[in-house]
Amino acid sequence: MAIYQETITLSQKSKGFHLITREIDKALFSMPSIETGLVHLFIQHTSASLSINENADPSVREDMENFFTDIADEKHYYIHTYEGLDDMPAHIKTSILGSSLTIPITKGKMNLGTWQGIYLGEHRDNGGSRRIVVTLYT
C-alpha cells in the first residue's frame, strides 16, 4: 500500500454551498496516477463542511443553504458568539454535515455517481480561504 498526501487551499467563497469537484480532480492530477484506491478529503476548519450531492442543478445548493439557515441561524440561546453571530451556526452546520469524505478511485478517477459532486459548505459570512487535506490510498 502507498499513501500520497497534499494540502490544497481553496480561495475564499461566499456563504453557501459550492461545487469543488474540479479543484479536487486537479489535486489528484498532481499526485501519482493510480488505477484503484481511495481518496480521503479532510477540511481543516470548524465552520465549513464537505458533502456530496447534486452536481447539475444549482437550485439544490440554494435549497441546501436555505434549509441549514432555517434550522441553525440566529437562535437567541447561543452563547458562543465571540467571532460573530454566524460563528455558532457555522459550527453546528459543520457538525451535521461533516468534515471529511472518502471516495473510491476506479480506473484512475473518482468514482462518483452521474449526478454527484463534492460540495464545500461555507457557513461563515466571511470564512476566508479553506484548506483541505487530500490523501490518496493505493
MIDOSE-1310 file (N, C-alpha, C; in nm, 2 decimals, decimal comma, always signed):
residues 138
maiy	+0,08/-0,12/+0,00/+0,00/+0,00/+0,00/+0,09/+0,12/+0,00; +0,05/+0,22/-0,08/+0,12/+0,35/-0,08/+0,02/+0,46/-0,05; +0,07/+0,56/+0,02/-0,01/+0,67/+0,06/+0,05/+0,80/+0,01; -0,03/+0,89/-0,05/+0,02/+1,02/-0,10/-0,07/+1,12/-0,04
qeti	-0,01/+1,24/-0,01/-0,09/+1,34/+0,05/-0,05/+1,48/+0,02; -0,14/+1,57/+0,00/-0,11/+1,71/-0,02/-0,23/+1,79/+0,04; -0,20/+1,91/+0,08/-0,30/+2,01/+0,13/-0,32/+2,11/+0,02; -0,45/+2,13/-0,02/-0,49/+2,23/-0,11/-0,56/+2,35/-0,04
tlsq	-0,54/+2,47/-0,09/-0,61/+2,58/-0,04/-0,71/+2,63/-0,14; -0,84/+2,64/-0,09/-0,94/+2,70/-0,18/-0,95/+2,84/-0,15; -0,98/+2,92/-0,25/-1,00/+3,06/-0,24/-1,13/+3,09/-0,16; -1,13/+3,21/-0,10/-1,25/+3,25/-0,02/-1,38/+3,24/-0,10
kskg	-1,48/+3,19/-0,04/-1,61/+3,17/-0,11/-1,72/+3,24/-0,03; -1,82/+3,28/-0,09/-1,94/+3,34/-0,02/-2,01/+3,23/+0,06; -2,09/+3,27/+0,16/-2,16/+3,18/+0,24/-2,26/+3,10/+0,15; -2,26/+2,97/+0,17/-2,34/+2,88/+0,08/-2,27/+2,75/+0,05
fhli	-2,32/+2,68/-0,05/-2,27/+2,55/-0,09/-2,20/+2,57/-0,23; -2,08/+2,52/-0,25/-2,01/+2,54/-0,37/-1,95/+2,41/-0,42; -1,96/+2,38/-0,55/-1,90/+2,26/-0,61/-1,75/+2,28/-0,62; -1,68/+2,18/-0,56/-1,53/+2,19/-0,56/-1,47/+2,07/-0,63
trei	-1,55/+1,99/-0,70/-1,51/+1,87/-0,76/-1,39/+1,89/-0,85; -1,39/+2,00/-0,93/-1,28/+2,02/-1,02/-1,15/+2,05/-0,94; -1,16/+2,12/-0,83/-1,04/+2,15/-0,75/-0,98/+2,02/-0,69; -1,07/+1,93/-0,65/-1,02/+1,80/-0,60/-0,96/+1,72/-0,72
dkal	-1,02/+1,72/-0,83/-0,96/+1,65/-0,95/-0,82/+1,70/-0,98; -0,81/+1,84/-0,98/-0,68/+1,90/-1,01/-0,57/+1,85/-0,91; -0,61/+1,85/-0,78/-0,52/+1,80/-0,68/-0,48/+1,65/-0,71; -0,57/+1,57/-0,74/-0,54/+1,43/-0,77/-0,46/+1,42/-0,90
fsmp	-0,47/+1,50/-0,99/-0,39/+1,50/-1,12/-0,25/+1,53/-1,08; -0,22/+1,61/-0,98/-0,08/+1,64/-0,94/-0,02/+1,53/-0,86; -0,10/+1,43/-0,82/-0,04/+1,31/-0,74/-0,02/+1,20/-0,84; +0,06/+1,10/-0,79/+0,08/+0,98/-0,87/-0,05/+0,92/-0,92
siet	-0,05/+0,88/-1,05/-0,17/+0,81/-1,10/-0,19/+0,67/-1,04; -0,32/+0,65/-1,00/-0,35/+0,51/-0,96/-0,47/+0,46/-1,03; -0,48/+0,33/-1,04/-0,59/+0,27/-1,11/-0,71/+0,25/-1,01; -0,68/+0,19/-0,89/-0,78/+0,16/-0,79/-0,73/+0,20/-0,66
glvh	-0,82/+0,27/-0,58/-0,78/+0,31/-0,44/-0,89/+0,39/-0,38; -0,85/+0,47/-0,29/-0,94/+0,56/-0,22/-0,88/+0,70/-0,21; -0,96/+0,80/-0,21/-0,92/+0,94/-0,18/-1,00/+0,98/-0,06; -0,93/+1,03/+0,04/-0,99/+1,09/+0,16/-0,97/+1,24/+0,16
lfiq	-1,08/+1,31/+0,19/-1,07/+1,46/+0,20/-1,11/+1,50/+0,34; -1,02/+1,59/+0,39/-1,05/+1,64/+0,53/-1,03/+1,79/+0,53; -1,13/+1,86/+0,57/-1,13/+2,01/+0,58/-1,08/+2,05/+0,72; -0,98/+2,14/+0,72/-0,92/+2,17/+0,85/-0,98/+2,30/+0,91
htsa	-1,11/+2,30/+0,92/-1,19/+2,41/+0,97/-1,31/+2,36/+1,05; -1,36/+2,44/+1,14/-1,47/+2,40/+1,22/-1,60/+2,48/+1,18; -1,59/+2,56/+1,07/-1,70/+2,64/+1,03/-1,73/+2,63/+0,88; -1,68/+2,52/+0,82/-1,70/+2,48/+0,68/-1,71/+2,33/+0,68
slsi	-1,78/+2,28/+0,58/-1,80/+2,13/+0,57/-1,78/+2,08/+0,43; -1,78/+1,95/+0,42/-1,77/+1,88/+0,30/-1,89/+1,78/+0,29; -1,95/+1,77/+0,17/-2,05/+1,67/+0,15/-2,06/+1,64/+0,00; -2,14/+1,54/-0,03/-2,16/+1,50/-0,17/-2,31/+1,52/-0,20
nena	-2,34/+1,58/-0,32/-2,48/+1,60/-0,35/-2,48/+1,63/-0,50; -2,60/+1,68/-0,54/-2,63/+1,71/-0,68/-2,53/+1,80/-0,75; -2,48/+1,77/-0,87/-2,38/+1,85/-0,93/-2,43/+1,92/-1,05; -2,56/+1,91/-1,09/-2,61/+1,97/-1,21/-2,70/+2,10/-1,19
dpsv	-2,79/+2,09/-1,10/-2,89/+2,20/-1,08/-2,85/+2,28/-0,97; -2,81/+2,41/-0,99/-2,76/+2,50/-0,88/-2,87/+2,53/-0,78; -3,00/+2,51/-0,81/-3,10/+2,53/-0,71/-3,09/+2,44/-0,59; -3,03/+2,32/-0,61/-3,01/+2,23/-0,50/-2,92/+2,30/-0,40
redm	-2,81/+2,36/-0,44/-2,72/+2,43/-0,35/-2,79/+2,54/-0,28; -2,87/+2,61/-0,35/-2,95/+2,72/-0,29/-3,05/+2,67/-0,18; -3,12/+2,56/-0,22/-3,21/+2,49/-0,12/-3,14/+2,44/+0,00; -3,02/+2,38/-0,02/-2,94/+2,34/+0,09/-2,91/+2,45/+0,19
enff	-2,86/+2,56/+0,13/-2,83/+2,68/+0,22/-2,95/+2,73/+0,29; -3,06/+2,74/+0,22/-3,19/+2,78/+0,28/-3,23/+2,69/+0,40; -3,22/+2,56/+0,38/-3,25/+2,47/+0,48/-3,17/+2,48/+0,61; -3,04/+2,48/+0,59/-2,95/+2,49/+0,70/-2,95/+2,63/+0,77
tdia	-2,98/+2,73/+0,69/-3,00/+2,87/+0,75/-3,12/+2,86/+0,84; -3,23/+2,80/+0,80/-3,35/+2,79/+0,87/-3,34/+2,71/+1,00; -3,26/+2,61/+1,00/-3,25/+2,52/+1,12/-3,14/+2,57/+1,22; -3,05/+2,65/+1,18/-2,93/+2,68/+1,27/-2,91/+2,83/+1,29
dekh	-2,95/+2,92/+1,20/-2,91/+3,06/+1,22/-2,99/+3,13/+1,32; -2,93/+3,23/+1,38/-2,99/+3,33/+1,46/-3,08/+3,28/+1,57; -3,03/+3,19/+1,65/-3,10/+3,14/+1,77/-3,07/+3,23/+1,89; -3,16/+3,27/+1,96/-3,14/+3,36/+2,08/-3,06/+3,29/+2,19
yyih	-3,06/+3,16/+2,20/-2,99/+3,10/+2,31/-2,84/+3,07/+2,29; -2,78/+3,10/+2,17/-2,64/+3,08/+2,15/-2,56/+3,16/+2,25; -2,46/+3,10/+2,31/-2,37/+3,16/+2,40/-2,24/+3,20/+2,32; -2,19/+3,10/+2,24/-2,07/+3,12/+2,17/-2,09/+3,21/+2,05
tyeg	-2,06/+3,34/+2,07/-2,07/+3,44/+1,97/-1,95/+3,53/+1,96; -1,84/+3,48/+2,01/-1,72/+3,56/+2,02/-1,67/+3,61/+1,88; -1,69/+3,53/+1,78/-1,64/+3,57/+1,64/-1,76/+3,62/+1,56; -1,87/+3,65/+1,62/-1,99/+3,70/+1,54/-2,11/+3,61/+1,55
lddm	-2,22/+3,66/+1,51/-2,35/+3,58/+1,52/-2,35/+3,46/+1,43; -2,26/+3,46/+1,32/-2,26/+3,34/+1,23/-2,17/+3,23/+1,28; -2,10/+3,25/+1,40/-2,00/+3,16/+1,44/-2,06/+3,02/+1,49; -2,15/+3,03/+1,59/-2,21/+2,91/+1,64/-2,29/+2,83/+1,53
pahi	-2,37/+2,90/+1,45/-2,44/+2,83/+1,35/-2,35/+2,76/+1,25; -2,23/+2,82/+1,23/-2,13/+2,75/+1,14/-2,08/+2,62/+1,20; -2,06/+2,63/+1,33/-2,01/+2,50/+1,40/-2,11/+2,39/+1,39; -2,24/+2,43/+1,42/-2,35/+2,33/+1,41/-2,36/+2,27/+1,27
ktsi	-2,36/+2,35/+1,17/-2,37/+2,30/+1,03/-2,26/+2,21/+1,00; -2,14/+2,24/+1,04/-2,02/+2,16/+1,02/-2,04/+2,03/+1,09; -2,09/+2,03/+1,21/-2,11/+1,90/+1,28/-2,21/+1,81/+1,22; -2,32/+1,87/+1,17/-2,42/+1,80/+1,10/-2,37/+1,74/+0,97
lgss	-2,30/+1,82/+0,89/-2,26/+1,78/+0,75/-2,13/+1,70/+0,75; -2,04/+1,74/+0,83/-1,91/+1,66/+0,84/-1,79/+1,73/+0,79; -1,68/+1,68/+0,83/-1,55/+1,75/+0,79/-1,47/+1,66/+0,70; -1,52/+1,54/+0,66/-1,44/+1,45/+0,57/-1,53/+1,37/+0,48
ltip	-1,46/+1,32/+0,38/-1,53/+1,23/+0,28/-1,43/+1,13/+0,23; -1,47/+1,01/+0,20/-1,39/+0,91/+0,14/-1,46/+0,86/+0,01; -1,38/+0,87/-0,10/-1,44/+0,84/-0,23/-1,36/+0,73/-0,30; -1,42/+0,63/-0,36/-1,34/+0,53/-0,43/-1,28/+0,59/-0,56
itkg	-1,16/+0,54/-0,59/-1,09/+0,57/-0,71/-1,10/+0,44/-0,80; -1,16/+0,45/-0,92/-1,18/+0,34/-1,01/-1,13/+0,38/-1,15; -1,05/+0,31/-1,21/-0,99/+0,34/-1,34/-0,93/+0,48/-1,34; -0,86/+0,51/-1,23/-0,79/+0,64/-1,23/-0,87/+0,76/-1,20
kmnl	-1,00/+0,75/-1,17/-1,08/+0,87/-1,14/-1,17/+0,84/-1,02; -1,21/+0,95/-0,96/-1,31/+0,94/-0,85/-1,44/+0,88/-0,91; -1,48/+0,78/-0,83/-1,60/+0,70/-0,88/-1,73/+0,76/-0,82; -1,76/+0,88/-0,86/-1,88/+0,95/-0,82/-1,99/+0,91/-0,91
gtwq	-2,11/+0,92/-0,86/-2,23/+0,89/-0,95/-2,25/+1,00/-1,05; -2,33/+0,97/-1,15/-2,35/+1,07/-1,26/-2,39/+1,21/-1,21; -2,47/+1,22/-1,11/-2,52/+1,35/-1,06/-2,45/+1,39/-0,93; -2,34/+1,33/-0,90/-2,28/+1,36/-0,77/-2,16/+1,46/-0,79
giyl	-2,15/+1,56/-0,70/-2,04/+1,65/-0,69/-2,00/+1,67/-0,55; -1,88/+1,72/-0,53/-1,83/+1,74/-0,40/-1,86/+1,89/-0,36; -1,92/+1,91/-0,25/-1,96/+2,04/-0,20/-1,87/+2,09/-0,09; -1,83/+2,21/-0,10/-1,78/+2,29/+0,02/-1,90/+2,36/+0,07
gehr	-1,93/+2,34/+0,20/-2,03/+2,42/+0,27/-1,96/+2,53/+0,34; -1,97/+2,65/+0,29/-1,91/+2,77/+0,36/-2,02/+2,82/+0,45; -2,00/+2,82/+0,58/-2,10/+2,85/+0,68/-2,08/+2,99/+0,74; -1,97/+3,05/+0,71/-1,95/+3,19/+0,77/-1,97/+3,29/+0,66
dngg	-2,01/+3,41/+0,71/-2,03/+3,52/+0,61/-1,90/+3,56/+0,55; -1,79/+3,55/+0,62/-1,65/+3,59/+0,57/-1,56/+3,48/+0,62; -1,56/+3,36/+0,56/-1,48/+3,25/+0,61/-1,34/+3,25/+0,57; -1,30/+3,32/+0,47/-1,16/+3,32/+0,42/-1,13/+3,19/+0,34
srri	-1,00/+3,18/+0,31/-0,96/+3,06/+0,23/-0,98/+2,93/+0,32; -0,99/+2,82/+0,26/-1,01/+2,69/+0,33/-0,91/+2,59/+0,28; -0,86/+2,51/+0,38/-0,76/+2,41/+0,35/-0,82/+2,27/+0,36; -0,79/+2,19/+0,26/-0,84/+2,05/+0,25/-0,72/+1,96/+0,23
vvtl	-0,71/+1,87/+0,32/-0,60/+1,76/+0,31/-0,66/+1,65/+0,22; -0,58/+1,63/+0,11/-0,62/+1,52/+0,02/-0,52/+1,41/+0,03; -0,58/+1,29/+0,07/-0,49/+1,17/+0,10/-0,54/+1,06/+0,00; -0,44/+1,01/-0,07/-0,47/+0,91/-0,17/-0,41/+0,78/-0,12
yt	-0,50/+0,68/-0,12/-0,45/+0,54/-0,07/-0,46/+0,45/-0,19; -0,35/+0,37/-0,21/-0,35/+0,28/-0,32/-0,33/+0,14/-0,27
